[in-house]
């Protein structure tokens, strides 16, 4: 099994092949195969994806007609057509997912085993020291090599056009899946804009500016529960890391996010 990386949309080449030697390739095959087995044994009940539904312990979501825009399956079927990863040209910090899998064979569809990847899995060689061969056994040297850590679980399995996953939050780090998300109703929009973490101008009605894109985003935010799980400060910091500025203000001693009133500011 070959190992590939998906890069973020700031990189022109969305898929690169991570070239490995034979022993490493064997380890990759074993790791991903074990994770596939764990996923299939742990999650046994498929549920067609719905934005308003929360899976139980043994359930997983299914998107039956997933559009493989990035061409993950083509990479597995034709690995030599994918350019090798050159860390000097594409930083490890641009990687958003790793995947491996099985090509189409004996009537079985090509299958991709996909892991989400974030910057915590990058081994920073500037802060890494390793024991060196041909040195005294207690001598360590600074690493000058690039390194990444393979996760211990899968985020998704794509078999043909069927995509299986447990966490929508993890999945959307990899793929643009907003099109599969339902739109928020007027009642949900009103409830959303009334959330305690927002500061809203009196008389403002979110339903008057909410198009299909805004409604899907509101539904997505509600599903992720980030307003409940994170403080305004944490949300502002996370937003700034992806180039989004969240305006906030203090209401008494409480920091709140200022609700935008113009459609383009919400989008």
N, C-alpha and C positions, 0 to 999 in steps of 0.2 A: 504493500500500500504506500502510495506517494503521500507526501505532506505538502499542503498548500496553505497560503495565507491570503485573506481578503484584506485589502487596504481601504482606508477611508476615501470619501469622494473628493478629497483634495489631490489625490494621486491619479495620474492618467491611466496607469495600469492597475486594474482593480484586483487581479489575481496574479500571484507569483508562486513559483514552485520552490520549496525549501529543499535544496539538494542535500542528501544525507548518504553516509556510507551504508554498507549492507547491514552491519550489526545495529546501527541506529534505526534503519528502516524496519528491521524485525521488531525492535522495541516499540516503534510507532504503531505497527500493525497490531501488536499485542494489546497496547494501551487502548486504542480506539475500539478494537473488537470487544474487550472487556467492558468498556463503557457502553457500547451498544447493547450487550447482554444485560447489563445492570438496568439500563433505561427500560428495556422491554419486559424485564421481570418485575421491576418496581412499579411501572405505570402500565396497567393492563386494560383500562377502559378508555377508549377514544371518544371524544366529544367534539362535534363540529364547532369551530371557533365562533364565539359570540362575545362581544365586548362587555356585556353586562353579567357574564357568568364567571364564577370563581370555582375552579376545579377542586375536587376533594383529593385526598391523599393518593389514591390509586388512579386518578383520571389524568388524561393529557389532552391537549387541544389538537385538532386536525384541520388543516386547510387542504381540501381535496384537489383543488385546481390552482396550485401555486405557480406563479409566473417567475421562472428562474432567470430574471433579467441579467444578473451578474454572470451567468453561464457557469455555475459551479459544477453542474453535471458534465458539461462539455470538457471541463478540465480533467475530471476523473477518467472519462473515456479516451481523452487524447492528451495525456500529461506532457508529452514532449513538445506540444504546441504552446505550452505556457512558459514564459520567460523565467529563468532562475532568479531568485531573490538576490539582489546586490545591496547589502546593508549600507554601503557608502552612498548609494543613490536613493534608496527608500528607507527611511528610518524605521526601526522597530516600533517607535511610538506612533507610526501611521497604520499599524496593523490593528484591525478590529475583530478578526476571527481567524481561527485555524480550522482546517478540515482535511479529512482523508476519506477513503471510501472504496467501494467495489464497482468496477465497470460492469456494463450490461453483459449478462452471460446466461445461457440456457433458459431464456425466457424471463429471467429475473431482471427488473429494471435497475439501471445504474443508481447507486445509493451513496449519498454523501452524509458523513458523520461530522457534525459541525459543533465547534466550541466557540463561545464568546471569548474575546481576548481584550485585556486592558493593560494600562501602563504598569500595573503592579507585577505583571508577568515578565517585564523586561528586566534582564540582568544588566545593571549599569556597571560597565567594566571599569569605570573610574573609581568605584567604591567596592570593587571585588578583588580579593586576594586569594590565590590558589597555591596549593602545594605543587612544586615543580619536580618533575623527574630530573635525574642527573644533578640534583642539589641535595644538600644535607636534608635528612628526613624532617627536620623541624624548621626548614626554611620556606617561607611563603613569598610569592612575588605578585605584583599587581597584574591583573588580567588585562590583556590587550585585545581580547576577542569579544565578539558580540554573543549574546545569549538570550534565550527566551525559555519560559517555563510552560510546559504543556499542562493544561488543567486536568482535574481528576473526574470531570463529568461532561456530558454532552449538553448543549443547549438545544439542539434540534437534529432531526433525522429527515433528510429529503430523499424519498424513494420515487423515482419518476416524477410525477406531478403532485404527489402527496407529501405534505410537510407535517411532521409531528413535533410538538414541543410542549414543554410544561409551563414556562414563564414567558408571557408576552413581553414583559419588560426587558428580559435578556434578548429575546428575538429581535426587537426593534433596534437594538444596538448594531445588529448585523445587516438587516434588510429593511427597506422602506415598505412597511406593511400597513400604512395608514389606510390604503384603499380597502383593506379587509375589515376595517373597524367601522362600527355603526355610528350614525350621527346622534348627537345628544338632542333630546327633545326640548321644547320650550321650558317645560317645568325643570328639567335638569340644568338648563342654562341659568335660569333664575336662581336655583339653589346654589349653583357654582359661584355666581357673582356675589352671593350673600355670605360666602365663606368668611370666617373670622380672620383669615390671613389677608383679605383684600380690603383696601380703602377705595370706596366707590363714590363718585360724585352724586349728590342727591338727584334723583330723577332719571339717572342713567338706566337704560334697559338694554342688556346685552343681546336680546333677541332681535333688536332692530338692525344690528350690524352683522349678525352671525350668518355667514354663508356656509356651504358644505364643509370647507376646510376647517373653519373655526369650530363647527359642531363636532367634527371628528376629533379635533385636538382636545376639546373639553371632555369628550367621552373617554379619550385616552388618559388624560390627567386624572379623571375620576377613578378609572380602573387601576392606575398605578398607585393611588393613595399617597402620592408624594406630599400633598398639602397636609396630610395628617402625620406623616412620618418624619418630616424635616422642618426645621425652623426657617424663618424668612432669610436670616443671614446665610444659612447653608444653601438655600435655593439661589440666592444672589451670587454666591461664590461659584456654585456649579454652573450657573448660566454664563457667568463671565468667562469660564474656561472654554466655552464653545462659541464665544463672541457675541453673546446676547446680554444686553443691559436691562436688568429689572429695576425699574424705579421704585423706591420705597420711601416711606415717611413715618415719622413717629406720631402716634395718636396717644397722647399721654406718655406712658412708659413703654408702650407696645409698638413694635415695628410692624408695618403692614405694607404689602405690595400695592402700588397704585394701579388700579384697573384701567387699561387703555380705553379710550373712547372712540378711536378711529380704527377702521377695519385693518388697514395696512400695519398698524402698530400691534394688533393682536396676532396677525398672521406671521 
